[in-house]
Structures are given as structure tokens and as C-alpha cells.
Amino acid sequence: MDRQDPLIHVAHRIDRIATKIADHLLDLDRIGEYRPRVRRNPKHDTDLRTGSCGADERNAAALREAHGLAHILRCSTWQAASPHFDHIATIRRFRQNWRRIVHHAHPPRTSPNFTTALVAPDLVRRTDIGLRRAATMPSRSAYQTEQQRHLSTLTSPQQPYAFEVLDRSAAAAGVRLCFPFYDRRLVEFCVSLPAHAKLDNGYPRASLRNAMAGLLPEQVRLRRDKFNFAGQLGTGMARHRASLLTMLDAQADMLAPFVDIDVARAAITQFDQSMANDAAPLFAAYRIASLGRWLARRSRPVAPRAKFHIVHAGG
């Protein structure tokens, strides 16, 4: 490609500014030995957050020891650092140009993005669902305070969606759900806590862990991981793959206004092939099955209600 190509020129500019932003992150194997800082202006410095709670070098070292650096980053230095500067218009424009360059150099993968491509294109256009989704996504900008990040997460659409799913599932099993950690006073208290009270020495939910000292076994209290049910869900759904594909073909006309049928078929076919790295196809298949059953129930004719006649006694 010609060196005068504007894409190459933009790439060089991006590379220069990325180097200025993250030059002391290049030696990330020593991430716990210092606190990287990025100069915003002569009067104000902003810590480059190493975690969602603005963890300091002690937390970074503990997380690295527990999970490994590759598990924490899963991306290049530029990808890790640049989203934290979205509040700077220049950086935001560079990131947009960078995505265009990558798209130009590497054509899109044949496998669809099951998180965004599952929705029918016409529905996406009519509802501006992409813009609406982007507006509700929690910001990763370092300009946000921890309280702002926490509140943004609590008010995201994911919260009511989870409650709706849990409520229907529990009701079907005859179980009454209680959510003591969603008591309003407790939520307000947790949102008000500083970052170090939430992530301390590499341990998330630090205040809760400290409160449980002496009440829970240490192995439980200090456990960092949690159970991943995707494997069991995938194994169970794989047993019914043929039924899912049959349902998709039988209800294609009913599903088409809401779902891209080709993407849906790919999700059902592939969901157990990439569960170790990407659970998006699995959850896409689950949503397709749920939507299909819901639409089928709505389309059933409603049985006529019994008519009651009031009979008056006497003459």
C-alpha cells in the first residue's frame, strides 16, 4: 500500500498518540510495581484505572497473581488503555479511525457477532436499537467516578431483564424469590462507598468479605471465582439441537420480524463449539428458543370464556 495512503497517515498518528498515552504500560509484566498516571493538564492528574473500581498497584498485582496478566487484559495495550480516554474528543476520533483501518485491513469474520447481529435488520433500523443500546452501556472513561460507574451499572437495562427472567423461572417452579442485597438503603450505602472498600488487595466485594470474617469458612470468604453455568446450559441445549432447528424452520415467518433467521440458525448450529471463549452463540440460541415459545403461546387462539347467567330467586 502507498505510504501516502490516508489510512497509513492516520495509523501513524494513532500510533504516536497511543505511545504517549500508554508508554509506561508497555512493560505490563510489572504492572503491580507502579501506579501509571496520565497527564490531563498541568493542574490535574488522573490515575489510569487498572480495574472497574480504580484499583491501585496493590490490587493490580493481586489480580495478576490470581488470574494472570493475559486473563486480565485479553487485548493489546492500545485496546486496554484507549477506552478510558473516551471523554477526550481527539482520542475518541482516533479510535473510530483505528476501527476503520482494522476493518479495511482485515475483512469481517465469517462468523457473525451474535450479540448484535441476531436482531432483524429492519427492526434495528426502525427502532435505532444500536444507538439506544450504546446510550445505556456503562462508560469506561477514567473521567467517571466510581460512584457514577456503580450507579450506571445498577440502572442499566440488564438489571430489570435479570429480575424478569428470574421472576418467571421461580414462579414456574413455585419458588418465591427474595433479594436482600437490593434493599434500597443497602444499595445506597454500597454506591456511596469509596473504590477501595469495593476492591481491596485484589478481592472484589471487600466490605462484604470483611463483614463475614469469622462467620464463613476462609476458603469460601476469600474465594475469587464463581461457578460458570454456561457449560451445563450448553450441554443440555445440545441434546435438543435438532428440536431447536425444527422450531426455527417451523416458526421462521413468525420469528423473521424480530430475528435474523440466518444468524439464528448459525447460533443454534455453533453454540457448543466456542463456549470456552465466547458464550454469545449459546445465549443467542437460548433467547431464540425463549422468543419462539413466547410467540407460539401468543398466537394460540384464546379459549372462549364461560358465560355466567344470574338467576334471580323468587317471582
C-alpha positions in Angstrom: 0.0 0.0 0.0 1.2 3.5 -0.9 2.9 5.4 2.0 0.8 8.4 1.1 -2.4 6.4 1.7 -4.5 8.5 4.1 -5.2 5.3 6.1 -1.5 4.8 6.7 -1.1 8.5 7.7 -3.9 8.1 10.3 -2.4 4.9 11.5 0.9 6.7 12.2 -0.9 9.4 14.1 -2.8 6.9 16.2 0.4 5.0 16.9 2.1 8.2 18.1 -0.7 9.2 20.4 -1.1 5.7 21.7 2.6 5.7 22.6 2.2 8.9 24.5 -0.8 7.7 26.4 0.4 4.3 27.4 4.2 4.3 27.2 4.6 3.1 30.8 2.1 0.3 30.2 4.4 -1.4 27.7 6.1 -3.3 30.5 2.9 -4.7 31.9 4.5 -7.7 33.4 5.5 -5.3 36.2 2.0 -3.8 36.5 2.0 -4.1 40.2 5.2 -2.1 40.8 3.9 1.3 40.0 0.8 3.4 39.5 0.6 4.7 35.9 -0.6 8.2 35.6 -1.6 10.2 32.6 -1.3 14.0 32.5 -4.6 15.7 31.6 -3.4 19.3 32.3 -0.8 21.0 34.5 -3.2 21.3 37.4 -4.9 17.9 37.3 -3.8 14.3 37.1 -6.0 11.3 36.5 -5.0 7.8 37.6 -5.2 5.3 34.8 -7.6 2.8 36.2 -6.5 -0.8 36.3 -9.9 -2.1 37.2 -13.6 -1.1 37.3 -13.1 0.3 40.8 -9.9 2.4 40.2 -7.7 -0.2 41.9 -4.2 0.8 42.8 -1.0 -1.1 42.2 -1.6 -3.5 45.1 -4.9 -4.6 43.6 -3.4 -5.0 40.1 -0.6 -7.2 41.5 -3.1 -9.4 43.4 -5.4 -9.7 40.3 -2.4 -10.6 38.2 -1.2 -13.2 40.6 -4.7 -14.8 40.9 -5.7 -14.8 37.2 -2.6 -14.0 35.1 -2.0 -10.9 33.1 -3.4 -12.3 29.8 -6.7 -13.1 31.6 -6.9 -9.5 32.9 -6.2 -7.7 29.6 -7.2 -10.2 26.8 -6.1 -7.4 24.4 -3.3 -5.1 23.3 -2.1 -2.1 25.3 -3.9 0.2 23.0 -7.2 -1.7 23.3 -6.8 -1.8 27.1 -5.9 1.9 27.6 -7.8 3.8 24.9 -11.4 3.3 26.1 -10.5 5.0 29.4 -10.0 8.3 27.4 -13.3 8.4 25.5 -14.0 11.7 27.3 -11.3 13.3 25.1 -12.7 14.0 21.7 -9.3 13.6 19.9 -8.9 10.1 21.4 -12.4 9.2 20.5 -11.9 10.2 16.9 -8.6 8.3 16.7 -10.4 5.2 18.0 -13.1 5.5 15.3 -10.4 5.9 12.6 -8.5 2.9 14.1 -11.5 0.7 13.8 -12.0 1.7 10.2 -8.3 0.9 9.5 -8.6 -2.5 11.1 -11.8 -3.2 9.1 -10.1 -2.2 5.9 -7.1 -4.4 6.6 -9.0 -7.4 7.9 -12.4 -8.1 6.4 -15.1 -9.0 8.8 -15.1 -12.5 10.2 -17.4 -15.0 8.6 -19.0 -15.8 11.9 -21.5 -13.1 12.9 -21.4 -11.1 16.1 -24.2 -13.0 17.8 -24.6 -10.2 20.4 -25.6 -7.5 17.8 -26.4 -9.3 14.6 -29.2 -11.5 15.9 -31.8 -8.8 15.7 -33.6 -8.5 12.4 -32.0 -5.7 10.3 -35.4 -4.0 9.6 -36.2 -3.9 13.3 -32.7 -2.4 14.0 -33.4 0.4 11.5 -36.9 1.1 12.7 -36.0 1.3 16.4 -32.5 2.7 16.3 -31.6 -0.1 18.7 -27.9 0.3 18.2 -28.0 3.9 19.4 -30.3 3.0 22.3 -28.0 0.2 23.4 -24.9 2.4 23.2 -26.6 5.1 25.3 -27.3 2.6 28.1 -23.9 1.0 28.2 -21.8 1.9 31.2 -19.0 4.3 30.3 -15.4 3.0 30.8 -14.0 6.5 30.7 -11.5 7.3 33.5 -13.3 10.6 33.8 -16.1 8.9 35.7 -16.0 8.5 39.4 -16.6 5.1 41.0 -20.0 6.2 42.3 -21.0 7.2 38.7 -19.8 3.8 37.3 -21.7 1.9 40.0 -24.9 3.8 39.6 -24.7 3.4 35.8 -24.4 -0.4 36.2 -27.3 -0.6 38.6 -29.6 1.4 36.3 -28.7 -0.4 33.1 -31.4 -2.5 31.3 -29.6 -5.6 32.3 -30.9 -5.3 35.9 -34.7 -5.4 35.1 -34.1 -8.0 32.5 -32.4 -10.3 35.0 -35.2 -9.7 37.5 -37.9 -10.6 34.9 -36.1 -13.8 33.9 -35.6 -14.9 37.5 -39.2 -14.0 38.5 -40.7 -16.1 35.7 -38.4 -19.0 36.3 -39.0 -19.0 40.0 -42.8 -18.7 39.6 -42.8 -21.7 37.2 -41.1 -23.8 39.9 -43.2 -22.5 42.8 -40.4 -20.6 44.4 -40.7 -17.1 46.0 -37.6 -15.0 45.4 -36.1 -12.5 47.9 -33.3 -10.1 47.1 -31.9 -8.8 50.4 -28.9 -7.2 48.8 -31.3 -5.0 46.7 -32.7 -3.3 49.8 -32.8 0.4 48.9 -30.9 1.5 52.0 -28.2 -1.1 51.4 -27.9 -0.2 47.7 -27.5 3.5 48.6 -24.8 2.6 51.2 -22.9 0.5 48.7 -23.0 3.1 46.0 -21.6 5.7 48.4 -18.6 3.6 49.3 -15.2 4.6 48.0 -13.4 2.3 45.5 -11.0 0.8 48.0 -14.0 -0.5 50.0 -15.2 -2.5 47.0 -11.9 -3.8 45.6 -9.2 -4.3 48.2 -6.0 -6.3 47.8 -7.4 -7.9 44.7 -10.6 -9.0 46.3 -13.9 -7.7 45.0 -16.9 -7.1 47.3 -14.3 -6.2 50.0 -16.8 -4.8 52.5 -18.9 -7.9 52.4 -15.9 -10.2 52.8 -14.6 -8.2 55.8 -18.1 -8.3 57.4 -18.2 -12.1 57.0 -14.9 -12.7 58.8 -15.4 -15.4 61.4 -18.9 -16.3 60.1 -17.8 -18.0 56.8 -15.0 -20.5 56.3 -12.0 -18.7 54.9 -12.0 -20.8 51.7 -15.5 -19.5 51.0 -15.0 -15.9 52.2 -11.8 -15.4 50.1 -12.9 -17.2 47.0 -12.4 -15.1 43.9 -14.0 -17.2 41.2 -17.7 -18.3 40.8 -19.5 -21.1 39.1 -19.9 -20.8 35.3 -23.1 -22.5 34.3 -22.6 -21.9 30.6 -21.1 -25.4 30.2 -24.1 -27.2 31.8 -26.6 -25.0 29.8 -24.8 -25.7 26.6 -24.6 -29.5 27.2 -28.3 -29.5 28.0 -29.3 -27.5 24.9 -27.0 -29.5 22.6 -29.3 -32.5 23.4 -32.2 -30.6 21.8 -30.4 -29.0 18.9 -32.5 -30.9 16.3 -35.7 -29.7 18.1 -34.4 -26.1 18.1 -33.6 -26.2 14.4 -37.0 -27.7 13.7 -38.7 -25.0 15.8 -36.7 -22.3 13.9 -37.8 -23.6 10.5 -41.4 -24.1 11.6 -41.7 -20.6 13.1 -39.5 -18.7 10.6 -42.3 -16.5 9.4 -43.3 -15.7 13.0 -39.7 -15.0 14.1 -38.5 -13.1 11.0 -39.8 -9.7 12.1 -37.6 -9.9 15.2 -34.7 -12.2 14.4 -32.2 -12.6 11.5 -33.0 -16.2 10.6 -29.6 -17.0 9.1 -27.8 -15.7 12.2 -30.2 -17.6 14.4 -29.5 -20.8 12.5 -25.8 -20.2 12.8 -26.1 -19.6 16.6 -28.0 -22.9 17.1 -25.6 -24.8 15.0 -22.4 -23.4 16.5 -23.2 -22.6 20.2 -21.3 -25.5 21.7 -18.2 -25.0 19.5 -16.9 -21.9 21.1 -18.3 -21.9 24.7 -14.8 -21.9 26.2 -14.0 -18.5 24.6 -17.3 -17.0 23.6 -20.7 -17.7 25.1 -22.6 -15.3 22.8 -23.9 -18.0 20.4 -25.1 -20.1 23.4 -27.1 -17.2 24.9 -28.4 -16.2 21.4 -29.7 -19.8 21.0 -31.3 -19.6 24.4 -33.0 -16.3 23.5 -34.2 -17.7 20.2 -35.8 -20.7 22.0 -37.5 -18.4 24.5 -38.8 -16.0 21.9 -40.1 -18.9 19.8 -42.1 -20.4 22.7 -43.4 -17.0 23.7 -44.6 -16.1 20.2 -46.2 -19.6 19.9 -48.2 -19.1 23.1 -49.3 -15.6 22.0 -50.5 -17.0 18.6 -52.7 -19.7 20.2 -56.4 -19.0 20.0 -57.9 -17.8 23.2 -60.5 -20.2 24.6 -63.9 -18.5 25.0 -64.7 -17.6 28.5 -67.6 -19.3 30.1 -70.8 -17.2 30.3 -72.5 -16.9 33.6 -76.2 -16.2 33.9 -77.6 -14.5 37.0 -80.7 -16.2 38.2 -82.9 -14.3 40.5 -84.8 -16.2 43.0 -88.5 -15.6 43.5 -91.1 -14.4 41.2 
